[in-house]
Amino acid sequence: MKLIMKVKITVDICMVIVLLFLMSYSIAGDVVHEWLGIGMFILFILHHALNIKWWSSIIKGRYTMFRIIQTVLVITVLLAMAGSMASGVILSRHVLAFLPINTSMSFARKLHMACAYWGFILMSLHLGIHWCIITGIIKKFVKAQPQALTWMLRIIAIITASYGIYAFIKREIPDYMFMKIQFVFFNFEELLLLFILDYLAVMGLFVFIGHYASTIIKKINSH
């Protein structure tokens, strides 16, 4: 594997880990949340810098159905992250408290919540459409029969996605995405690990959807 690919994968793994802990917000603590937000900003910039060739070719070539969906997904993730980061700067009460910003805290809070949850889902879908790269790497390093490994990964994916549906509803994520609930409620007696596992399952659900939806679309394009 080339060094640039190793760096890309490392950055993407770090983004997934940071994203999961960012969703824990108050359980992890406000100060930790703000530092993680800054970390995500750096990783996000690095991710796009490493994929600058994709951006340079965005107006070139033919646009298939898959490429249209991929491009729209990248742009919406970018918008969600920009909204989340801008509102995060306004809401900062620790790391960036020194900045002289005077604006509506109520609007910033609502924007931050909406962008955070939409960004989480959209990034999971984005990861899903590139999941074949991850499975390809796993197959290279795991010593097992290709067919057996494929079925093992499918079973894990189905179990994760199935629980992800339950966690998606249990955590009231749709209500946060569509602003039906104005404040995020946390159970401060809950173990952080259990919270992370639930959100990991939700991420797995949308990775599953993104992966199989993109597989179907690619097959349609090939005919």
Backbone torsions as a table, in degrees:
resi	resn	phi	psi	omega
1	MET	NA	133.7	-179.2
2	LYS	-68.3	153.2	-177.9
3	LEU	-59.3	-42.7	-178.3
4	ILE	-60.9	-36.9	178.6
5	MET	-69.1	-38.7	177.7
6	LYS	-62.2	-41.2	179.5
7	VAL	-65.7	-43.5	179.4
8	LYS	-59.2	-46.2	-178.5
9	ILE	-65.3	-41.0	179.0
10	THR	-62.3	-44.9	178.9
11	VAL	-62.2	-43.4	-178.8
12	ASP	-65.7	-39.3	177.7
13	ILE	-64.3	-43.1	178.2
14	CYS	-61.7	-38.6	178.9
15	MET	-64.0	-40.6	178.9
16	VAL	-63.3	-45.8	-179.1
17	ILE	-62.8	-47.7	-179.7
18	VAL	-63.4	-40.6	-179.8
19	LEU	-60.1	-43.7	-179.9
20	LEU	-62.2	-41.5	179.8
21	PHE	-73.8	-29.3	175.9
22	LEU	-63.3	-35.2	-178.4
23	MET	-68.7	-19.0	-178.8
24	SER	-77.3	-18.9	176.5
25	TYR	38.9	-101.1	-172.3
26	SER	-67.0	-27.6	179.5
27	ILE	-65.9	-41.0	179.0
28	ALA	-77.0	-26.8	-179.7
29	GLY	110.4	145.1	-176.1
30	ASP	-61.3	-45.3	-177.8
31	VAL	-63.7	-46.1	178.5
32	VAL	-60.4	-42.2	-179.6
33	HIS	-59.7	-43.2	-178.7
34	GLU	-67.5	-41.3	177.9
35	TRP	-66.6	-37.9	176.3
36	LEU	-64.4	-36.9	177.5
37	GLY	-61.7	-41.9	177.2
38	ILE	-65.7	-40.4	177.3
39	GLY	-61.3	-42.2	178.4
40	MET	-63.7	-39.1	178.3
41	PHE	-60.0	-45.4	180.0
42	ILE	-64.0	-45.2	179.4
43	LEU	-64.0	-38.1	-179.6
44	PHE	-64.3	-44.9	177.2
45	ILE	-62.8	-43.9	-179.8
46	LEU	-63.4	-40.5	178.7
47	HIS	-58.5	-45.8	-179.1
48	HIS	-73.4	-32.0	176.5
49	ALA	-65.2	-39.1	179.2
50	LEU	-70.9	-20.3	179.9
51	ASN	-112.4	32.2	-176.8
52	ILE	-63.4	-28.1	179.3
53	LYS	-63.1	-34.6	179.1
54	TRP	-64.4	-43.9	179.8
55	TRP	-66.3	-36.7	-178.3
56	SER	-69.3	-19.7	-178.4
57	SER	-107.2	12.2	-173.3
58	ILE	-64.6	-28.2	-179.9
59	ILE	-100.9	8.0	-178.7
60	LYS	-105.1	154.3	173.5
61	GLY	78.6	178.5	-177.8
62	ARG	-88.4	141.6	179.3
63	TYR	-98.8	109.5	173.5
64	THR	-85.0	174.1	178.2
65	MET	-58.9	-42.2	180.0
66	PHE	-63.9	-44.0	-178.1
67	ARG	-65.9	-36.1	177.3
68	ILE	-62.5	-48.0	-179.5
69	ILE	-63.4	-43.4	179.0
70	GLN	-60.2	-44.6	-178.6
71	THR	-66.2	-44.8	178.1
72	VAL	-60.8	-40.8	-179.6
73	LEU	-64.4	-43.2	178.7
74	VAL	-62.1	-44.4	-178.4
75	ILE	-66.8	-41.1	179.0
76	THR	-68.1	-35.9	174.6
77	VAL	-62.8	-43.7	179.0
78	LEU	-59.5	-44.0	179.7
79	LEU	-65.9	-42.4	179.4
80	ALA	-63.4	-42.2	179.7
81	MET	-67.9	-39.5	178.9
82	ALA	-63.4	-43.5	178.4
83	GLY	-64.6	-40.5	-179.8
84	SER	-66.0	-42.4	-178.1
85	MET	-71.6	-41.6	179.6
86	ALA	-64.0	-44.8	179.0
87	SER	-69.5	-30.9	177.7
88	GLY	-64.7	-37.7	177.3
89	VAL	-63.2	-42.7	-180.0
90	ILE	-64.3	-39.3	-175.7
91	LEU	-82.0	-12.8	-176.0
92	SER	-57.5	129.6	179.0
93	ARG	-119.8	6.1	-177.4
94	HIS	-133.6	-75.9	-173.0
95	VAL	-64.8	-42.5	-176.5
96	LEU	-112.8	23.2	-177.4
97	ALA	-63.7	-20.7	-177.7
98	PHE	-73.7	-14.8	-178.0
99	LEU	-71.4	133.2	-178.0
100	PRO	-82.0	74.1	-178.3
101	ILE	-109.8	125.7	177.3
102	ASN	-125.1	104.8	179.2
103	THR	-154.6	177.3	-177.0
104	SER	-67.5	113.2	178.6
105	MET	-69.5	-33.5	-179.3
106	SER	-63.8	-46.4	178.6
107	PHE	-64.5	-43.1	-179.6
108	ALA	-61.4	-40.0	179.8
109	ARG	-64.6	-44.3	179.2
110	LYS	-64.6	-42.3	179.0
111	LEU	-63.6	-41.4	-178.3
112	HIS	-63.6	-43.1	-178.8
113	MET	-66.5	-47.0	-179.4
114	ALA	-62.7	-46.6	-178.8
115	CYS	-66.1	-36.5	-179.6
116	ALA	-63.7	-46.4	-177.3
117	TYR	-74.7	-40.2	175.3
118	TRP	-65.5	-40.7	178.2
119	GLY	-61.1	-40.5	178.9
120	PHE	-60.4	-46.3	-179.1
121	ILE	-68.7	-45.8	-178.3
122	LEU	-65.2	-38.9	177.5
123	MET	-66.4	-34.9	177.5
124	SER	-65.9	-41.9	176.4
125	LEU	-64.0	-41.3	178.1
126	HIS	-60.5	-42.9	176.8
127	LEU	-63.3	-37.6	-178.7
128	GLY	-62.9	-39.6	-178.2
129	ILE	-72.4	-12.7	175.8
130	HIS	-110.5	13.7	-173.5
131	TRP	-64.8	-25.3	-180.0
132	CYS	-61.3	-28.1	176.7
133	ILE	-66.3	-42.9	-179.9
134	ILE	-65.1	-46.3	-179.4
135	THR	-64.1	-33.9	177.8
136	GLY	-64.2	-39.9	178.7
137	ILE	-67.7	-42.5	178.9
138	ILE	-59.1	-43.7	-178.5
139	LYS	-64.9	-27.4	178.8
140	LYS	-72.6	-33.8	-172.9
141	PHE	-99.8	-20.6	179.7
142	VAL	-91.7	123.6	-178.5
143	LYS	-85.4	89.6	178.9
144	ALA	-152.4	160.7	177.2
145	GLN	-61.8	132.6	-177.3
146	PRO	-50.9	-43.9	-178.3
147	GLN	-67.3	-42.6	179.9
148	ALA	-64.4	-41.4	179.8
149	LEU	-66.4	-40.3	178.4
150	THR	-59.2	-46.0	-179.6
151	TRP	-68.5	-35.0	178.0
152	MET	-63.5	-44.0	178.9
153	LEU	-65.6	-36.8	178.9
154	ARG	-66.3	-41.5	179.6
155	ILE	-64.4	-43.6	177.4
156	ILE	-60.8	-42.0	-179.4
157	ALA	-63.9	-41.6	-179.5
158	ILE	-66.3	-43.3	179.0
159	ILE	-63.7	-45.3	179.8
160	THR	-62.3	-46.2	-179.4
161	ALA	-64.5	-38.2	-179.9
162	SER	-64.0	-46.2	177.0
163	TYR	-68.3	-31.5	179.5
164	GLY	-60.7	-34.1	176.7
165	ILE	-62.6	-45.2	178.7
166	TYR	-62.4	-46.0	-178.5
167	ALA	-66.2	-36.0	178.5
168	PHE	-59.6	-42.0	179.3
169	ILE	-78.1	-44.3	-178.7
170	LYS	-58.1	-41.0	-178.1
171	ARG	-84.0	2.4	176.8
172	GLU	56.7	34.3	-177.4
173	ILE	-61.9	-41.5	177.9
174	PRO	-58.1	-37.4	179.7
175	ASP	-65.9	-36.0	177.5
176	TYR	-71.9	-38.9	-179.2
177	MET	-62.8	-40.2	-176.2
178	PHE	-101.5	16.4	173.2
179	MET	59.2	29.2	175.3
180	LYS	-74.1	-24.9	175.1
181	ILE	-119.2	127.5	-173.4
182	GLN	-84.6	-19.9	-178.9
183	PHE	-127.5	143.4	176.6
184	VAL	-85.6	128.0	-178.7
185	PHE	-101.9	132.1	179.8
186	PHE	-121.7	143.8	172.2
187	ASN	-94.3	102.3	-173.5
188	PHE	-71.6	-9.5	175.7
189	GLU	-89.0	-8.2	-179.1
190	GLU	-77.1	142.0	176.2
191	LEU	-67.8	136.6	179.3
192	LEU	-57.9	-37.1	-178.6
193	LEU	-60.0	-42.6	-179.8
194	LEU	-65.4	-38.9	177.4
195	PHE	-62.6	-47.8	-179.5
196	ILE	-61.2	-41.6	-179.5
197	LEU	-63.6	-39.0	176.9
198	ASP	-62.7	-46.0	-179.7
199	TYR	-70.5	-30.2	174.6
200	LEU	-64.5	-38.4	177.8
201	ALA	-67.0	-40.0	177.2
202	VAL	-63.5	-43.0	176.3
203	MET	-59.6	-43.6	178.4
204	GLY	-59.4	-37.8	178.2
205	LEU	-60.0	-46.9	-176.9
206	PHE	-79.6	-24.2	169.8
207	VAL	-65.2	-43.1	177.7
208	PHE	-58.7	-48.9	179.9
209	ILE	-62.5	-46.2	-179.3
210	GLY	-62.6	-41.9	-177.8
211	HIS	-65.4	-51.1	-175.8
212	TYR	-75.2	-30.2	175.2
213	ALA	-66.1	-43.7	179.4
214	SER	-67.4	-34.6	177.4
215	THR	-62.9	-43.9	179.0
216	ILE	-64.7	-43.7	-179.2
217	ILE	-63.7	-41.4	178.4
218	LYS	-62.3	-38.5	178.7
219	LYS	-67.1	-37.8	177.5
220	ILE	-64.6	-41.7	-179.4
221	ASN	-66.1	-30.5	-177.2
222	SER	-75.2	-15.0	-178.9
223	HIS	-94.3	NA	NA
